[in-house]
Amino acid sequence: MVKFYLQEKVPVSVLPSNKRPKFFSFGIPTYTNLGDQAVSLAQRRYIENEFPEFQFIEILEEDTDDAITAVKEILQPADVVSFVGGGNMGNVYLDHEIARRKVFAAFPENLTISFPQSINFEDTPAGQTELKKSQSAYAKNPNLFLIARDAQSYHRMQTAFDNHVLFTPDMVLYIQARDLDHSRSGALFVFRHDSEKVIAEDLINSLKEILSNGRPLKRTDTVLDTVKRITPSNRRELIVKELEWFSRQEIIITDRWHAMIFSVLTGTPCLLFGNSYGKGKHAYFDWLEHIEWVTYTDEDDPQRLKKLINSLIQRSAHEYDVRKDFRQLDRLLQLHKERFSL
């Protein structure tokens, strides 16, 4: 049975039939990557805060096929269809791309939004075959707006697709910074364990030696192994717990883009390394280079990294504002409201 999350805590099995315009958010993850979970939470907060005219409805990715059928039965012209941001378009996480194609092709008459993504169709026969499939599916929807969260992806989307393309930060940056005045102790290493990882373990060990002078060290990932499943019902508590943990650290060392965003939100010094296709690097320079307590590096010399780390630890959080960078998305939805007199 399909679960529709009109509110976060209690799902329902029947869509509302009232006249209020709906904002359908497909592709909501149930896996335990807190970065992607934070993206889905931020999308809900954005629509509820900025465009409260809409009734926001989340749909789990596992329910995509049945939910498409159910949504079509009640769909109104003013309704908006969307697919969750985070992760990336491409052939690496193919299940998500297949679901995305289905949703985009299913609702050609309605405004359809692909929330901020990176894109990575590999330059291989398999990658290019999947790109052609996505091009065919996306082309069925003239009202589809793709949103890129980094400049590299923005240009690649413009080249690969004939759809509208916008440029907006990762949705997690919409979340307000948390004023967590904790005492700080230790260094937290947050590293991937998947095909996107490129930083060498030898370098990670060198960084541990640099930071181990009387300082507790911990290693983790933003993918939890303490729970098996996350839904809108329990994600907020897990995200808040993660942010509180980050806020107690002296520094975060990571190759996880959302680990750096969590560092931004908690005012925690952070050093970000790259992944296999550059999404963190490009997004950092697009949106966050002005934030003094986080930085990106391609450096692999331990002594130079030691100086950089010692400098970062001394930096204090300051006020920052990325809200204005969501203006393209704001404008798209404002025009939609005006079109339907909402």
C-alpha positions in Angstrom: 0.0 0.0 0.0 1.3 3.4 -1.0 2.2 5.8 1.9 1.7 9.5 1.3 3.3 11.8 3.9 1.0 14.9 4.1 2.6 15.4 7.5 5.9 14.0 8.5 4.9 11.7 11.4 1.8 9.8 10.2 1.5 8.7 6.6 -1.9 8.1 4.9 -2.9 5.7 2.2 -5.4 8.0 0.4 -4.6 11.3 -1.2 -6.7 14.3 -0.3 -9.4 15.3 -2.8 -9.7 19.0 -1.7 -9.2 21.9 -4.1 -6.0 23.1 -2.4 -3.0 23.0 -4.9 -0.7 20.1 -4.2 3.1 19.9 -4.3 4.0 16.3 -4.9 7.6 15.3 -3.9 8.5 11.9 -5.4 11.7 9.9 -4.8 11.9 10.4 -1.0 14.6 8.0 0.2 14.3 5.4 3.0 18.0 4.5 3.0 20.2 5.7 5.8 22.3 8.5 4.1 21.7 11.5 6.4 22.8 13.9 3.7 20.0 12.8 1.3 17.6 12.7 4.2 18.4 16.3 5.0 17.8 17.2 1.4 14.2 15.8 1.6 13.6 17.6 4.9 14.9 20.9 3.6 12.6 20.7 0.5 9.6 20.3 2.8 10.7 23.2 4.9 11.3 25.4 1.9 7.8 24.8 0.4 6.0 25.0 3.7 7.8 28.3 4.7 8.0 30.1 1.3 4.9 28.7 -0.6 2.3 27.7 2.1 -0.4 27.8 -0.5 0.6 24.3 -1.5 -0.2 21.1 0.4 3.1 19.4 0.4 3.0 15.6 -0.1 6.0 13.3 0.1 6.1 10.0 -1.7 8.7 7.3 -0.9 10.8 6.2 -3.9 9.8 2.6 -3.4 6.2 3.6 -4.1 6.9 5.4 -7.3 4.9 3.2 -9.7 1.7 3.0 -7.7 1.9 6.6 -6.6 2.1 7.8 -10.2 -1.3 6.1 -10.8 -2.8 7.5 -7.7 -1.6 11.1 -8.3 -3.0 11.1 -11.8 -6.4 10.4 -10.5 -6.6 13.6 -8.5 -4.1 15.9 -10.4 -5.2 19.5 -11.0 -3.6 21.9 -13.4 -2.1 24.1 -10.6 -0.4 21.1 -8.9 3.4 20.8 -9.0 5.2 17.5 -9.4 8.8 17.2 -8.2 11.6 14.7 -7.6 13.8 14.9 -4.6 17.2 16.5 -4.9 20.6 15.4 -3.7 22.6 12.5 -5.0 23.0 12.8 -8.8 21.4 12.1 -12.1 23.3 9.5 -13.9 24.0 5.8 -14.3 25.9 5.2 -11.1 22.8 5.1 -8.9 20.5 3.7 -11.6 17.5 2.8 -9.5 17.0 6.5 -8.7 17.5 7.5 -12.3 14.9 5.0 -13.5 12.4 6.3 -11.0 13.2 9.9 -12.0 12.5 9.1 -15.7 9.1 7.6 -14.8 8.0 10.6 -12.9 9.2 13.2 -15.4 7.5 11.4 -18.3 4.3 10.8 -16.4 3.2 14.4 -15.9 3.9 16.4 -19.0 1.1 18.9 -18.5 2.2 20.1 -15.0 5.1 22.1 -13.8 7.7 19.5 -12.9 10.8 20.3 -10.8 13.9 18.2 -10.4 15.3 19.7 -7.1 19.0 20.5 -7.1 21.2 17.7 -8.3 24.6 16.9 -9.6 24.9 15.0 -12.9 27.3 12.1 -13.7 26.6 10.0 -16.8 29.9 8.2 -17.2 31.7 8.4 -20.5 31.4 4.7 -21.1 29.1 2.7 -23.4 26.8 1.9 -20.5 26.8 5.5 -19.2 26.0 6.9 -22.6 23.2 4.3 -23.2 21.6 5.4 -20.0 22.0 9.1 -20.9 20.0 8.5 -24.1 17.2 6.8 -22.1 17.0 9.8 -19.8 17.1 12.2 -22.7 14.1 10.4 -24.2 12.1 10.3 -21.0 12.9 14.0 -20.0 12.0 15.2 -23.5 8.4 14.0 -23.0 7.9 16.8 -20.5 8.0 20.3 -21.9 7.2 21.7 -18.4 10.3 20.0 -16.7 12.8 22.2 -15.0 16.1 20.6 -14.0 18.0 22.4 -11.2 21.8 22.0 -11.0 23.5 22.5 -7.6 27.0 23.2 -9.0 28.3 25.0 -12.1 29.8 21.9 -13.6 26.4 20.1 -13.5 24.6 23.3 -14.8 26.7 23.3 -18.0 26.4 19.5 -18.4 22.6 19.6 -18.0 22.4 22.3 -20.6 24.4 20.3 -23.0 22.7 17.0 -22.4 19.0 18.0 -22.2 16.6 20.2 -24.1 14.7 21.0 -20.8 14.9 24.2 -18.8 17.9 24.3 -16.5 18.2 26.5 -13.3 21.1 27.0 -10.9 20.4 26.8 -7.2 22.3 25.6 -4.1 21.8 22.2 -2.5 18.5 22.4 -0.6 20.2 21.6 2.8 21.7 25.1 2.7 18.2 26.4 3.0 18.1 25.1 6.6 18.9 27.8 9.1 22.2 27.6 11.0 21.9 26.1 14.4 23.1 28.1 17.4 24.7 25.2 19.3 27.1 26.6 21.9 28.8 23.4 22.9 32.3 22.9 24.1 34.4 21.4 21.3 36.8 18.5 21.6 38.3 16.2 19.0 38.4 15.6 15.3 35.7 13.8 13.3 36.7 12.0 10.1 33.7 11.5 7.8 34.6 9.5 4.7 32.8 7.6 2.0 32.9 3.8 1.5 31.6 3.7 -2.0 32.7 4.1 -5.6 33.0 7.9 -5.3 35.8 7.8 -2.8 39.2 8.9 -4.1 41.2 10.0 -1.1 43.9 7.4 -0.1 43.8 5.7 3.2 47.5 6.5 3.7 46.7 10.2 3.6 43.8 9.7 6.0 46.2 8.0 8.4 48.7 10.9 8.0 45.9 13.3 8.9 45.1 11.3 12.0 48.7 11.5 13.1 48.6 15.3 12.6 45.5 15.6 14.8 46.2 13.0 17.4 48.2 15.1 19.8 46.1 14.7 22.9 42.9 15.0 20.8 40.2 12.3 20.6 39.7 11.1 17.0 36.6 9.5 15.6 35.7 8.1 12.2 32.2 7.8 10.8 30.1 8.3 7.7 26.9 10.2 7.0 25.4 6.8 6.1 24.1 5.4 9.4 24.5 1.7 10.4 22.5 2.2 13.6 19.2 2.1 11.8 17.9 0.1 8.9 15.4 2.5 7.5 14.6 6.3 7.6 11.3 7.8 6.6 9.8 11.3 7.1 8.6 10.0 10.5 12.0 9.6 12.1 14.5 11.6 9.9 14.3 14.9 11.7 15.4 13.5 15.1 18.3 11.7 13.4 19.4 14.8 11.6 19.3 16.9 14.7 21.3 14.3 16.6 23.9 14.4 13.8 24.1 18.2 13.8 24.6 18.2 17.6 27.4 15.7 17.2 29.1 17.8 14.6 28.8 20.9 16.8 30.9 19.3 19.5 33.9 18.8 17.3 37.0 21.0 16.8 37.2 20.1 13.2 35.6 17.8 10.5 37.8 16.1 7.9 35.6 14.7 5.1 35.0 13.9 1.4 31.2 14.1 2.0 29.6 17.2 0.6 26.8 17.1 3.1 29.2 16.6 6.0 30.6 20.0 5.0 27.1 21.5 4.8 26.5 20.1 8.3 29.7 21.8 9.4 28.5 25.1 7.9 25.2 24.8 9.7 26.9 24.1 13.1 29.8 26.6 12.7 32.3 23.7 12.8 35.7 24.1 11.0 35.8 21.6 8.1 38.3 20.5 5.5 36.7 19.0 2.4 38.4 16.6 0.0 37.1 15.6 -3.5 35.1 12.7 -4.8 35.3 10.9 -8.1 33.5 13.5 -10.2 34.0 16.8 -8.4 30.6 17.6 -7.1 31.8 18.8 -3.7 34.6 20.9 -5.2 32.5 22.7 -7.7 29.6 23.3 -5.3 32.0 24.6 -2.6 33.4 27.2 -5.0 30.0 28.1 -6.3 28.3 28.8 -3.0 30.5 28.5 0.1 34.0 29.9 -0.7 33.2 33.0 1.4 32.6 31.0 4.6 35.9 31.2 6.4 35.6 28.1 8.6 35.2 25.6 5.8 37.5 25.0 2.8 38.2 22.6 0.0 41.6 21.2 -0.9 43.2 18.9 -3.4 46.4 19.0 -1.4 48.0 15.7 -0.6 51.2 16.8 1.2 50.8 16.2 5.0 52.9 19.1 6.1 51.0 21.6 4.0 47.8 20.0 5.2 48.9 20.4 8.8 49.3 24.2 8.4 45.9 24.4 6.7 44.2 22.3 9.5 45.8 24.4 12.3 44.6 27.5 10.6 41.0 26.2 10.2 40.7 25.2 13.8 41.4 28.8 14.9 38.7 30.3 12.7 35.4 31.4 14.2 32.0 31.2 12.7 30.5 34.4 11.2 27.2 35.4 9.7 26.5 34.3 6.2 23.6 34.4 3.8 22.9 32.0 0.9 19.1 32.5 1.0 19.3 34.9 -1.9 20.9 32.2 -4.1 17.6 30.4 -4.2 16.1 33.2 -6.2 15.8 31.3 -9.5 13.7 28.6 -7.8 11.7 31.3 -5.9 11.0 33.0 -9.2 9.8 29.8 -10.9 7.3 29.1 -8.2 6.2 32.7 -7.9 5.4 32.8 -11.6 3.5 29.5 -11.3 1.4 31.0 -8.5 0.7 34.1 -10.6 -0.3 32.0 -13.5 -3.0 30.2 -11.5 -3.8 33.1 -9.2 -2.8 31.2 -6.1 
